[in-house]
Amino acid sequence: MIKKQKIICVVGPTACGKTKLGVTLANKFNGEIISADSRQVYVGMDIGTGKDLCDYGKTPYHLIDIENPKKQITLLDWQKLAIEKIKEINDNKKIPFIVGGTGLYINSIVDGYVLNDEKIDSNLRKKLNATHLLELQKMLKKLDKVSYSKIDINNPRRVIRAIEIAKSGSSISKRIKKKLFDSLLIGITFDRDIINKRIDERLKQRLEHENMIDEITNLHKNGVSWKRLEDFGLEYRFVSRYLQKKINYDELFTQLSTAIHQFAKRQMTWFNKRKDVIWVKDYKEAEKLVNKFLINKK
């Protein structure tokens, strides 16, 4: 029996400190970070995605800043790159730490989704792009209830892709699985009111002190369309609406805060469905889990 390579995933909702925990563990256990964040792959999207590159110090990290935001990284693209990096890190006798809150990315690696490069029907894509989000949601719910319950249904791009996959006869929820790795999943979170407070404090910091609005203004000036920015969701969607004068500043903060709270709740729902996530309160608990996992030769 061939021994599977070991990987360690650090997951949880936004604003819970995944990056700091992942980096601290990677430093302790001779590891490198692979980001599992669907927006951090894009160059120039730093503040809105919370890249916090200063937190990495000298710890090597991967799959951050690898593509122009005018282009698109698919789940299949990311999975291929992540598998390559996992093998590369293991070949260098180091430990891969996959850190992030994009549940579908985590699942694709841990569960070993066997993905196909489904061809895009340009006529269907054009029709779906012209369809209102509420209608897209209804369409997906009718076609594939399980996928509807799992993806971010407020992200038109993801809803459209799920509809396309469903219409092709496949489903995001019915991926063939072939596990490649021996995985440890560590989850970190806090009580809901604490998470919401952290979200609001971070949002205020990004808007008032980190120039997030300027970042999104510059992305548009550099050719990223308003539609594309809105498709990225959350910070990029609501700041884009503010910059187009569709909402005022108070509405920006209130609506965005609410949307991020809802997003964090969906993330927790997603990860709670995984019975193999071990939830920890602090670094010491996580360190014990990693140490036991790496010593175990099974």
Helices and strands as residue ranges (DSSP letters): E 5-11, H 18-28, E 31-35, G 53-56, E 61-62, H 75-91, E 95-99, H 103-110, E 113-114, H 122-129, H 133-143, H 145-150, H 156-167, G 172-174, E 176-177, E 181-188, H 192-208, H 212-221, H 226-231, H 234-243, H 249-272, E 277-280, H 283-295
